[in-house]
């Protein structure tokens, strides 16, 4: 499994946008489709809410890629 570290700029990022920003899809709409198809897990559980708020410390998995969400360096 490939690991990607994602640095969070604010308090949270919406799940579909995270998938786009991490390079797993080309657009937020494509991210919503991945979530709707049940292909995305958050902290090990399938997540079907397309705009679920993802916060620092959470893990998102999709298509063999694990995204580890971290707080921005200034916020740590």
Residue pairs with C-beta under 8 A, 6 or more apart in sequence:
1 61
1 64
1 65
1 66
2 64
2 65
2 66
3 65
3 66
3 68
4 22
4 23
4 65
4 66
4 67
4 68
5 67
5 68
5 70
6 13
6 18
6 21
6 22
6 67
6 68
6 69
6 70
7 70
7 71
7 72
7 73
8 55
8 56
8 69
8 70
8 71
8 72
8 75
9 72
11 55
12 53
12 54
12 55
13 21
13 53
13 54
13 69
14 28
14 50
14 51
14 52
14 53
14 54
15 31
15 35
15 40
15 42
15 47
15 49
15 50
15 51
15 52
15 53
15 54
15 60
16 28
16 29
16 31
16 32
16 34
16 35
16 50
16 51
17 28
17 31
18 31
18 54
18 60
18 67
18 69
19 25
19 30
19 31
19 34
19 35
19 40
19 60
19 62
20 26
20 27
20 28
20 30
20 31
22 60
22 65
22 67
24 31
24 34
24 62
24 63
24 65
24 67
25 31
25 33
25 34
31 50
32 50
34 40
34 62
34 63
35 47
35 48
35 49
35 50
35 52
36 48
36 50
38 46
38 48
39 62
39 63
40 46
40 47
40 60
40 61
40 62
41 47
41 60
41 61
41 62
42 52
42 54
42 58
42 59
42 60
43 58
43 59
44 59
44 61
47 60
54 60
54 69
55 69
56 69
56 70
56 71
56 75
57 69
57 70
57 71
58 69
59 66
59 67
59 68
59 69
60 66
60 67
60 69
61 67
